[in-house]
């Protein structure tokens, strides 16, 4: 009889824990993270030089070099140029096509690999080179199919709690 009471309490505790976990997942699932823009910058230009940044052939904006020859332009995901992840980034300096070193690809929160110096622009060669961005993997909780392991765990706990609660309520746990 004492064992049955313990099992009933365990079923109730498991059901409450599963319910709380499921509710917390629902709240967490609706949170929206801010997406940082990709930032393109460099130095070594003449004051007032104009640098145009394009993603996928669409212009995303123009930066003007400072008196120190430095330029910077941030391109957010909602920019009118409609950048896409790993989209090829091209540059123009005062209207002339440029080659960027290191090669550039648009990514949320993206920065050049040479953070101290940014992109070095030079007159573009006649043949265009395709930019292949590096594979960065999955840094979040979701897998490539967007199924979260936390969600799967929560559903499993809800099912366990429901079974334990049902068995305890119906008296089958004795």
N, C-alpha and C positions, 0 to 999 in steps of 0.2 A: 504494500500500500504506500509506503514511504517513497519507494522508487517511482511509482506512478505519479505522485505529486511533483517530484523533481523533474520528471519528463514533461509534465504539463507546463511547469514554469519555464523549462528550457524552450519548449515550442512557442510559448508566448513571447519570450525574450528574443528568440530567433525571428519571429514574425515582425516584431517592433523594429529590430535592427535592420531587417531587410527593407521595411517600409521607409525608415529614415534614410538609408543609403539611396534608395530609388528617388526619393524626394530631393536629396542633395544633388544627384546626377541630373535631374531635370533642371535645377537651377543653374548648375555649372554648364550644362549643354546650351543654355540660351545666352551665355555671356559672349560678348563680341570683343575680340582683342583689337587694339589699334594696330594698323599695318604701317610700318615706317616706310618712307619713300626710298627709292634708289637715289644715291647722291653721286654725281659726276663732278670732278674738279681737277684742276691742274695749276701749273705755274710756268713762268718763263715766257710769257707773252708780252706784247707791248701794251701800254695803257690804252684803254678804249677798244681793244680788239674785240670782235664779236665771235662767240663760239655758239653754234647751233647744234643741239643734241636731238637726234631722231631715233625712234625705235620702230623697227619694221618698216622703214621708209617714211613714216609720218613724223613731222616736226613736233617736238615736245616742249620747246622753248629755246630762248637765246640768253646767254650769259654775257656780261660785259666785263672785260678784264679791268682790274683795279690799277691804281698807279704803280703798285708793286708787281703787276703782271699776273696776278692770281685770278682765277675764275671758278665759279661753282654754280651748279644747277641741280635742284632736287626734282625728281620725277615721281609723283605719287601714282598709285594704281588706278586712280580715277582721273588721271590727266586726259585731256582731249585727244592725245595721240593714241590712246587705248593700248598701253604697253602690256605685253604678255610675258609670263615667266620664261626666261631664257631667250627673250626676243633680241635680235641682233641690234646693237647700238652703233650708230654712225655719227661722225662729227664733221662739221664744216667750220673753217676758220675764215672769217670775212668772206663767206660765200664759196670758198674753195674746199673741195673734199679733202679730208685728212685721214691718216691712219693713226689709230690710238695704240699706244704701248703702255701697259698691257692691253690685250684685246678686251673689249667691253661687251657685256650682256646684261639685260635688265633683270633685276630680281628685287623683291621686297626687301628693303633694308640694305640693298647692295652697295658695296664700296669697292674701290679698286684694290687689287692685291698689294700694290705699293701705297699703303695708307699715308705715308709721310709726303710723297710727291704727287700722288694722284695719277692722272693720265698725261702722257707726253704725246703731243700732237705733232705729226710731220706730214708733209705733202703726200697724198695718197698715190700709190702706184697705179698703173693702168688697169691691172686685173684685180678684181675684188676677191677677198679671201673670206670664206664662210667662217663664222665664229661658232665654236662648239663650247658651250658652257660646261664647267666641271659638274660631275654628279655629286650632289651634296647630301643625298640620303634623306631620311625622314627624321626631323628633329622634334616632332611633336608626339603626342600620345596616340594619334590616329594612324592606322596602317594605310597602305596605298588604296585600299577599298573604302576608306573613311569609316571603318568600324572600330570603335574604341574598345580596347580590352576591358576598360573600367565598366563600360556599358554591359558587356557580356557577363562580367563578374556580378554586377548589380542584379541582372535578370536571374542569374543562377541563385543568388541569395534570396531573392523574392520567392522563387519557386520552392527552395528549401524551407523557407519560413511558412509558406502556404501549406505545404505538405505536413510539416510538424504541427502547425496550428490546427489543421483539419483533423489529424490523428488524435491530438489531445482533446479537441472539442467533442469528437465522436466517441471517445472512450476506448479507442483501439490501442492506445499506448500502454494499456495495462496488461 
